[in-house]
Amino acid sequence: MANKNKIKKLTIAFSVLLLIVIIVKLLGTNKKESTFESQIIDINTNEINNISIYPKSAPESPIELIKKGEEWILSKDNKKFAADIDAAKNILAEIDKMEAKRVISNSKKKWKKYELTDSLATKVVLSKGKDILLELYVGKFSYSQPKGGNPYAQRQISITSYVRKNKDDRIFAVDGMASMIFNREFSFYRNKNIISSDKNKWNEIQFNYQDSTFVLSKKDNKWNINGTETDSTLTINYLNSLQNTESPDFYEGVIAKQQPHFSLKINGTDMKPLKVEAFKVDSAKYLIKSSQNPDATFEDKDANIVKSLFISKQSLFKEEEK
């Protein structure tokens, strides 16, 4: 009889413990479901083919990046230009890695404080065709330095941006300078390339100036002018700088009808001929056109680009060879 009572008590005790475990698990599950999740954006950025940015400085004039194949087209106020592919990729990369550090507020009453109202925020809309996948509002940013530690050691500054999603009152704090990345001038998104080409494909560069012409040719992997081999170091240095020439300074006017003051044409293997022309405005200022980026005209105010592109043939020889 005593054994039966003992077994009965153990059964009751086990049942109570089991009930406690179940209750704890249920409470834990509810708690887990209510805990903060850092992932606030759940889209496949590889599917995005349209990025619309409504800058807080001019929300009525959005900047649109449209993907066509592997290229991006930039559109604003019914004008279209070649876009900087890296700029579009950087936007998508920033969205891809965006995670919340914490929720600042669940109330829209705080939107103004963090510059997240419709009038204060930069609005970013990501679409796949006609389907909007994300509407993100980007507000202000703040920065802070970690406290404590060695006062003489260099301490990394922590930068936080504040964002919210459409139809969501919550304000999220995220790492990084999202507010600066998404709030750029229109020209930042334009294709800045004058020359973007692989020098190893080149076999001839024709230089045409108003007072002279010459041709830099490659034969048996050696460069020469009129059969005279140029200095290899000087030539390679020039070609290295030439193959990646760009400028952020765009000219929006029309070039007066005139012959170019300087021009060069690059011919090569497995590539289209590439031509660059410089038109003289005054003693120091030139306007530059490139066949590789025909939508753009570049303004060279101090002739620095002209000096780097349109060299003299003497500059490719050592002093004693000139």
Secondary structure, DSSP 8 states (H G I E B T S, - for coil): -HHHHHHHHHHHHHHHHHHHHHHHHHHHHHHHHHS--SB-----GGG--EEEEE-TT-TTS-EEEEEETTEEEEEETTEEEEB-HHHHHHHHHHHHH-BEEEEEES-GGGTTTTT-STTTSEEEEEEETTEEEEEEEEEEEEEE---SS-TTS----EEEEEEEETT---EEEEES-HHHHSS--GGGGB--EEEE--GGGEEEEEEEESS-EEEEEEETTEEEETTEE--HHHHHHHHHHHTEEE-S-B--S---S---SEEEEEEESSS--EEEEEEESSSS-EEEEETTSTT-EEEETTSHHHHHHS--GGGGS-GGG-
